[in-house]
């Protein structure tokens, strides 16, 4: 099941099955995991994503998500987790281990989830699960490249979720340039502009870095 298949299945469950959007996404994610397990899929990503998604729907967590401006996010499955650093990547924390609360989001490529990215709540630090993802939002980057539309780059995945995932986030600054190359205009916060200029200095064409309009900065 690709990302497009997931969205289509969730829509069917919502509109034809009479489920709420949250319940429809949860059911679609369960079906996705069942398909992977039935096919003997050996990866760790689907199980950890569904667990993170379940955590964000927990009655004790829902008010926290609302306070953070995440009550009505339009985008792929995401959630919460307790994570521990594992070098440059992260892993789910063990019981009793010192851990950080984090937002967990999928990194999607060619319609499939290839990695997860955790952004700790405090301090705000992003790490990927497998070390695969240099950015989150590859589909948005490709859309900006093909249409020559500006690409909105958020400071972190929390702001990306608040912006309904309509943009991208840099996770690994050493590798991100290759994914961004070909985008003509990047819109970002003032705090991110210098770092983006440095990261894209060898891209061709070198993108114009502009500040996001006020309504976008509010989301970001």
C-alpha positions in Angstrom: 0.0 0.0 0.0 1.5 3.3 -1.1 0.9 6.7 0.5 -1.7 7.4 -2.2 -3.4 4.0 -1.5 -3.4 4.9 2.2 -5.1 8.3 1.6 -7.7 6.7 -0.8 -8.5 3.9 1.7 -8.9 6.4 4.6 -11.2 8.5 2.4 -13.4 5.5 1.6 -13.6 4.5 5.3 -14.5 8.1 6.2 -17.1 8.9 3.6 -18.5 5.4 2.7 -17.9 3.8 6.1 -19.1 6.7 8.2 -16.0 6.9 10.3 -14.5 10.0 11.6 -11.3 11.1 9.8 -9.2 10.0 12.8 -10.8 6.6 13.0 -10.6 6.2 9.3 -6.8 6.9 9.3 -6.3 4.5 12.2 -8.2 1.7 10.4 -6.3 2.3 7.2 -3.0 2.2 9.0 -4.0 -1.1 10.7 -4.9 -2.5 7.3 -1.5 -1.3 5.9 0.4 -3.1 8.8 -1.7 -6.3 8.3 -0.8 -6.4 4.6 2.9 -5.9 5.4 2.9 -8.6 8.0 1.0 -11.0 5.8 3.6 -10.5 3.1 6.4 -11.3 5.6 7.7 -7.7 5.6 10.7 -7.6 7.9 11.0 -3.9 8.5 10.5 -2.1 11.8 9.0 1.1 10.3 5.3 0.1 10.0 5.0 -1.2 13.5 6.6 1.8 15.1 4.6 4.2 13.0 1.3 2.6 14.0 2.3 2.6 17.6 3.2 6.4 17.4 -0.2 7.0 15.7 -2.0 5.1 18.5 -0.2 7.2 21.1 -1.5 10.5 19.7 -5.1 9.2 19.8 -4.8 8.3 23.5 -7.3 10.3 25.6 -4.5 11.7 27.8 -2.5 12.8 24.8 -5.2 14.4 22.7 -5.5 17.6 24.8 -1.7 18.1 24.6 -1.8 17.8 20.8 -4.6 20.4 20.7 -2.5 22.8 22.9 0.3 22.4 20.5 -1.9 23.3 17.5 -1.9 19.7 16.2 -5.6 18.8 16.6 -6.5 18.9 12.9 -3.4 18.1 11.0 -4.0 17.3 7.4 -1.2 14.9 6.3 0.2 11.4 6.5 0.1 9.3 9.7 2.2 10.6 12.5 2.3 10.4 16.3 4.2 10.5 19.5 6.9 8.4 21.1 9.5 8.1 23.8 12.9 8.0 22.1 16.6 7.7 22.9 19.5 8.9 20.8 21.5 6.1 19.1 24.4 7.9 17.6 23.1 10.1 14.8 19.8 8.1 14.7 17.2 7.4 17.3 15.4 4.3 18.6 12.4 3.7 20.8 13.3 4.0 24.5 13.4 0.9 26.6 11.2 0.6 29.7 12.8 2.5 32.6 15.4 4.2 30.3 15.8 8.0 30.3 14.0 9.2 27.2 12.6 12.2 25.4 9.0 12.7 24.3 9.0 13.2 20.5 6.9 13.8 17.5 7.3 10.9 15.0 6.6 11.5 11.3 7.1 9.3 8.2 9.6 10.1 5.5 8.0 9.2 2.2 9.7 8.5 -1.1 8.0 7.2 -4.3 4.8 6.7 -2.4 6.2 4.5 0.3 7.5 5.1 3.9 11.3 4.7 3.9 12.2 6.1 7.3 10.8 7.8 10.4 11.9 11.1 11.9 11.6 11.9 15.5 11.7 15.5 16.8 12.1 15.8 20.5 9.9 18.3 22.3 12.6 19.8 24.4 15.3 20.4 23.3 14.0 20.5 19.7 16.3 18.0 18.0 15.6 15.8 14.9 17.0 12.4 14.2 15.9 9.7 11.7 15.2 6.1 12.7 17.4 4.4 10.0 19.6 7.2 8.8 17.9 7.1 5.4 16.0 10.4 5.4 17.9 13.6 4.8 14.6 15.5 4.4 10.9 15.1 5.1 8.6 16.2 2.4 10.2 14.8 -0.8 6.9 14.8 -2.6 6.5 18.5 -1.9 10.0 19.1 -3.1 9.4 17.3 -6.4 6.1 19.2 -6.8 8.0 22.5 -6.4 10.7 21.4 -8.8 8.2 20.4 -11.5 5.9 23.4 -11.2 8.7 25.9 -10.4 6.6 27.0 -7.4 8.2 28.2 -4.2 9.1 25.5 -1.7 8.2 26.2 2.0 10.9 24.8 4.3 10.0 24.6 8.0 12.4 24.8 10.9 11.3 21.4 12.3 8.6 18.7 12.0 6.4 20.3 14.7 6.0 23.4 12.5 5.7 21.2 9.4 2.7 19.4 11.0 1.2 22.7 12.0 1.5 23.7 8.3 -0.4 20.6 7.3 2.8 19.1 5.8 2.7 21.5 2.8 6.4 21.8 2.5 9.6 20.2 3.7 12.0 19.9 6.6 15.8 19.4 6.5 16.8 16.6 8.8 20.4 16.0 7.7 22.1 19.2 6.5 25.1 17.4 5.1 23.0 15.4 2.6 19.9 17.6 2.0 21.3 19.6 -0.9 20.9 16.7 -3.3 17.2 16.4 -2.5 16.6 20.1 -2.8 18.6 20.7 -6.0 16.4 22.0 -8.9 14.1 24.0 -6.7 14.2 27.7 -7.8 12.7 29.5 -4.7 12.8 28.4 -1.1 10.7 30.2 1.5 11.6 29.9 5.1 11.8 31.7 8.5 14.5 34.3 9.0 16.2 32.0 11.5 16.7 29.3 8.8 17.7 31.5 5.9 21.5 31.6 6.4 21.7 27.8 7.0 19.7 27.1 3.8 21.9 29.5 1.8 25.0 27.6 3.0 23.5 24.2 2.4 22.4 25.0 -1.2 25.5 27.0 -2.3 26.6 24.3 -4.7 23.1 23.6 -6.1 22.4 24.4 -9.7 20.5 26.5 -10.2 21.2 28.0 -6.8 17.8 28.7 -5.2 16.6 32.1 -4.2 16.0 32.1 -0.4 13.0 34.3 0.6 11.2 34.8 3.9 7.8 33.2 4.1 4.7 35.4 4.0 3.2 36.3 7.4 0.4 33.7 7.4 3.0 31.0 6.6 5.4 32.3 9.2 2.5 31.9 11.8 2.2 28.2 10.9 6.0 27.8 10.8 
